[in-house]
Amino acid sequence: MTAFNFAYNPMKKILTALLFIFVFAPCVYAIEEEIKLEENPDSDFVQSVTGQTKEEFEQKLQADKDTFLSNLKSAPQDVLKLQIERTDVPSQLLKKQLMMKFDRGPLESFHTWVALQGNITTRMNENSDTDTKYNMALINIIFDGKFRGGKEGFRLMLDPTPTHAHGFLQQLVQDAYIETNRIPHHNVLLGNSRPGVGYEGAQSPYTLPFVARSQISRNLANVRKFGLRVRGDYSLVDYDFGGYSSDTFFREFFPGFEFDGWVNVKPLGKTDGKWGKVVAGGGIVAGKRHSLDYFMTGAALSYEYKKFWARAEYANSDGSNGGSGPTTNRAEGFYATAAYHLTKKIELLARFDEFNPDKTKDRNNQREYTAGVNYYLKGQALKLIFNYVYCENDAKPDSHKFIVGTQIVL
């Protein structure tokens, strides 16, 4: 038995408990209430359970059923009429239809939604050898809940995307946390989440500008960890601090401690966008995983004005524990992206991206030059993507990639 054998890992029991609490507990509660009402149909019992008379409860139940059926029938027309202009936040096609609200019980609302990403990639090397593959890049099933009062909530995100990098159950549970917003301007989160490492490394996969994250983001960040996290958001500054287990993908219980901290300064935060939006940020990741000590620093600068936005980010690591796995390598990378909205639906993008996975080796840089077009049919809920990537490598042959992708968020 090894430390990586999930079948004998104590985290399996934790995952099972989380699945029950987040998914099945609300359903069990509702079923129990229905059974009680069916077994005790008298008016006094109905009023004691629901706070309504039997007639009021039956009318409300029938109204809820009618509303659900009406929303279901009108869904195709609602999607066609749906207008989503913002592309900087996630959006869903069927949010109204898949949102459940409760008049009683511990839950105020429960929202289930699904995100899908797929692409066809044609790769061509210097010898004109061509390889075309279809990739189901992402399958996410998300359960969002708000408790009574709206100050506390939870999220469970399942990811059954086919992968060879991790075991199915290790990959399956991604986000699994509870959170509270009781402190003004703050969000406190406990559970498994994507730490705020860098700008793009912590960005939602449903708002990424290109098919793939930058090299520093996908190698040094883009991984979820279990811990306590505090996020603050003010007009001139926001921050994200967290203490985590250095485990990733539920391989081990607690192989060490990790601290992640990031601070953004927003000098134009009180100008109502008159001169655009400037965000300058920086942070560190410091941790220990068994005998591996790692430390990473990063900085980012972004500017948005009307239809234009640009971003640059740098990261340097002395060992890391990110998406490419724990390593003692000293790595360094930088990217710069510029984008312009020709219309509300069509966006043009370009990115320069350079990464050195091991600075102790000569001629080891990897550069990617990417040009892209995003067509937002329904904001981020339904979009088409085209990327051309020229990969220039010091240590291996150069190549070209043509990628056509799509994103659907229900």
Solvent accessible surface area in square Angstrom, and as a share of the most:
residue,aa,sasa,rsa
1,M,183,0.82
2,T,92,0.53
3,A,58,0.45
4,F,114,0.48
5,N,56,0.29
6,F,23,0.10
7,A,65,0.50
8,Y,148,0.56
9,N,13,0.06
10,P,74,0.47
11,M,11,0.05
12,K,86,0.36
13,K,165,0.70
14,I,60,0.30
15,L,8,0.04
16,T,84,0.49
17,A,50,0.38
18,L,28,0.14
19,L,46,0.23
20,F,107,0.45
21,I,98,0.49
22,F,6,0.03
23,V,25,0.14
24,F,108,0.45
25,A,35,0.27
26,P,24,0.15
27,C,66,0.40
28,V,60,0.35
29,Y,80,0.31
30,A,44,0.34
31,I,100,0.51
32,E,88,0.40
33,E,16,0.07
34,E,64,0.29
35,I,82,0.42
36,K,90,0.38
37,L,14,0.07
38,E,133,0.60
39,E,125,0.56
40,N,54,0.28
41,P,76,0.48
42,D,77,0.40
43,S,52,0.34
44,D,115,0.60
45,F,55,0.23
46,V,5,0.03
47,Q,91,0.41
48,S,87,0.56
49,V,43,0.25
50,T,19,0.11
51,G,61,0.59
52,Q,52,0.23
53,T,51,0.30
54,K,58,0.25
55,E,102,0.46
56,E,90,0.41
57,F,22,0.09
58,E,89,0.40
59,Q,128,0.57
60,K,72,0.31
61,L,59,0.30
62,Q,98,0.44
63,A,50,0.38
64,D,68,0.35
65,K,109,0.46
66,D,73,0.38
67,T,76,0.44
68,F,116,0.49
69,L,91,0.45
70,S,64,0.41
71,N,31,0.16
72,L,102,0.51
73,K,163,0.69
74,S,33,0.22
75,A,14,0.11
76,P,88,0.55
77,Q,114,0.51
78,D,42,0.22
79,V,30,0.17
80,L,136,0.67
81,K,149,0.63
82,L,54,0.27
83,Q,140,0.62
84,I,41,0.21
85,E,114,0.51
86,R,144,0.53
87,T,25,0.15
88,D,91,0.47
89,V,54,0.31
90,P,54,0.34
91,S,18,0.12
92,Q,26,0.12
93,L,20,0.10
94,L,38,0.19
95,K,105,0.45
96,K,117,0.50
97,Q,21,0.09
98,L,66,0.33
99,M,55,0.25
100,M,99,0.44
101,K,162,0.69
102,F,63,0.26
103,D,100,0.52
104,R,67,0.25
105,G,24,0.23
106,P,74,0.46
107,L,11,0.06
108,E,64,0.29
109,S,17,0.11
110,F,11,0.04
111,H,10,0.05
112,T,40,0.23
113,W,7,0.03
114,V,38,0.22
115,A,0,0.00
116,L,53,0.26
117,Q,32,0.14
118,G,8,0.08
119,N,10,0.05
120,I,87,0.44
121,T,28,0.16
122,T,33,0.19
123,R,111,0.41
124,M,67,0.30
125,N,46,0.24
126,E,116,0.52
127,N,119,0.61
128,S,80,0.52
129,D,83,0.43
130,T,81,0.47
131,D,68,0.35
132,T,79,0.46
133,K,133,0.56
134,Y,140,0.53
135,N,74,0.38
136,M,56,0.25
137,A,41,0.32
138,L,22,0.11
139,I,40,0.20
140,N,2,0.01
141,I,52,0.27
142,I,0,0.00
143,F,25,0.11
144,D,33,0.17
145,G,4,0.04
146,K,72,0.31
147,F,72,0.30
148,R,104,0.38
149,G,55,0.53
150,G,27,0.25
151,K,93,0.39
152,E,44,0.20
153,G,1,0.01
154,F,10,0.04
155,R,59,0.21
156,L,0,0.00
157,M,7,0.03
158,L,25,0.13
159,D,14,0.07
160,P,40,0.25
161,T,13,0.08
162,P,101,0.64
163,T,52,0.30
164,H,196,0.88
165,A,76,0.59
166,H,39,0.17
167,G,38,0.36
168,F,127,0.53
169,L,72,0.36
170,Q,15,0.07
171,Q,24,0.11
172,L,23,0.12
173,V,4,0.02
174,Q,12,0.05
175,D,11,0.06
176,A,1,0.01
177,Y,23,0.09
178,I,85,0.43
179,E,33,0.15
180,T,36,0.21
181,N,53,0.27
182,R,155,0.56
183,I,93,0.47
184,P,102,0.64
185,H,111,0.50
186,H,34,0.15
187,N,21,0.11
188,V,34,0.19
189,L,2,0.01
190,L,83,0.41
191,G,3,0.03
192,N,10,0.05
193,S,3,0.02
194,R,24,0.09
195,P,4,0.03
196,G,8,0.08
197,V,13,0.07
198,G,11,0.10
199,Y,62,0.24
200,E,1,0.01
201,G,2,0.02
202,A,34,0.26
203,Q,32,0.14
204,S,37,0.24
205,P,17,0.11
206,Y,8,0.03
207,T,17,0.10
208,L,17,0.08
209,P,11,0.07
210,F,6,0.02
211,V,43,0.25
212,A,45,0.35
213,R,16,0.06
214,S,0,0.00
215,Q,3,0.01
216,I,6,0.03
217,S,3,0.02
218,R,74,0.27
219,N,33,0.17
220,L,12,0.06
221,A,7,0.05
222,N,52,0.27
223,V,9,0.05
224,R,30,0.11
225,K,7,0.03
226,F,76,0.31
227,G,9,0.08
228,L,97,0.48
229,R,14,0.05
230,V,51,0.29
231,R,80,0.29
232,G,3,0.02
233,D,85,0.44
234,Y,84,0.32
235,S,52,0.33
236,L,76,0.38
237,V,46,0.27
238,D,32,0.17
239,Y,49,0.19
240,D,20,0.10
241,F,79,0.33
242,G,5,0.05
243,G,23,0.22
244,Y,4,0.01
245,S,9,0.06
246,S,0,0.00
247,D,11,0.06
248,T,6,0.03
249,F,39,0.16
250,F,8,0.03
251,R,38,0.14
252,E,18,0.08
253,F,128,0.53
254,F,112,0.47
255,P,15,0.09
256,G,12,0.12
257,F,114,0.48
258,E,0,0.00
259,F,73,0.30
260,D,3,0.02
261,G,6,0.06
262,W,17,0.06
263,V,57,0.33
264,N,20,0.10
265,V,80,0.46
266,K,25,0.11
267,P,77,0.48
268,L,46,0.23
269,G,34,0.33
270,K,142,0.60
271,T,35,0.21
272,D,146,0.76
273,G,45,0.44
274,K,135,0.57
275,W,142,0.50
276,G,5,0.05
277,K,102,0.43
278,V,34,0.19
279,V,16,0.09
280,A,41,0.32
281,G,13,0.13
282,G,27,0.26
283,G,17,0.17
284,I,68,0.34
285,V,13,0.08
286,A,34,0.26
287,G,14,0.14
288,K,95,0.40
289,R,11,0.04
290,H,110,0.49
291,S,105,0.68
292,L,24,0.12
293,D,93,0.48
294,Y,8,0.03
295,F,91,0.38
296,M,16,0.07
297,T,50,0.29
298,G,12,0.12
299,A,51,0.39
300,A,11,0.09
301,L,102,0.51
302,S,10,0.06
303,Y,78,0.30
304,E,67,0.30
305,Y,80,0.31
306,K,174,0.74
307,K,101,0.43
308,F,79,0.33
309,W,36,0.13
310,A,28,0.22
311,R,22,0.08
312,A,32,0.25
313,E,7,0.03
314,Y,83,0.32
315,A,6,0.04
316,N,44,0.22
317,S,1,0.01
318,D,79,0.41
319,G,2,0.02
320,S,4,0.02
321,N,7,0.03
322,G,5,0.04
323,G,31,0.29
324,S,71,0.46
325,G,19,0.18
326,P,61,0.39
327,T,40,0.23
328,T,104,0.61
329,N,57,0.29
330,R,113,0.41
331,A,4,0.03
332,E,61,0.27
333,G,4,0.04
334,F,79,0.33
335,Y,0,0.00
336,A,37,0.29
337,T,5,0.03
338,A,43,0.34
339,A,3,0.03
340,Y,99,0.38
341,H,30,0.13
342,L,91,0.45
343,T,68,0.40
344,K,139,0.59
345,K,83,0.35
346,I,59,0.30
347,E,5,0.02
348,L,74,0.37
349,L,8,0.04
350,A,54,0.42
351,R,13,0.05
352,F,66,0.27
353,D,0,0.00
354,E,45,0.20
355,F,7,0.03
356,N,23,0.12
357,P,38,0.24
358,D,16,0.09
359,K,60,0.25
360,T,100,0.58
361,K,124,0.52
362,D,135,0.70
363,R,179,0.65
364,N,23,0.12
365,N,37,0.19
366,Q,54,0.24
367,R,44,0.16
368,E,18,0.08
369,Y,84,0.32
370,T,8,0.05
371,A,50,0.39
372,G,4,0.04
373,V,57,0.33
374,N,0,0.00
375,Y,87,0.33
376,Y,9,0.03
377,L,57,0.29
378,K,30,0.13
379,G,0,0.00
380,Q,2,0.01
381,A,0,0.00
382,L,42,0.21
383,K,4,0.01
384,L,85,0.42
385,I,17,0.09
386,F,84,0.35
387,N,2,0.01
388,Y,62,0.24
389,V,11,0.06
390,Y,59,0.23
391,C,12,0.07
392,E,49,0.22
393,N,23,0.12
394,D,35,0.18
395,A,78,0.60
396,K,124,0.52
397,P,92,0.58
398,D,25,0.13
399,S,10,0.07
400,H,58,0.26
401,K,36,0.15
402,F,81,0.34
403,I,13,0.06
404,V,86,0.50
405,G,5,0.05
406,T,46,0.27
407,Q,2,0.01
408,I,57,0.29
409,V,1,0.00
410,L,59,0.29
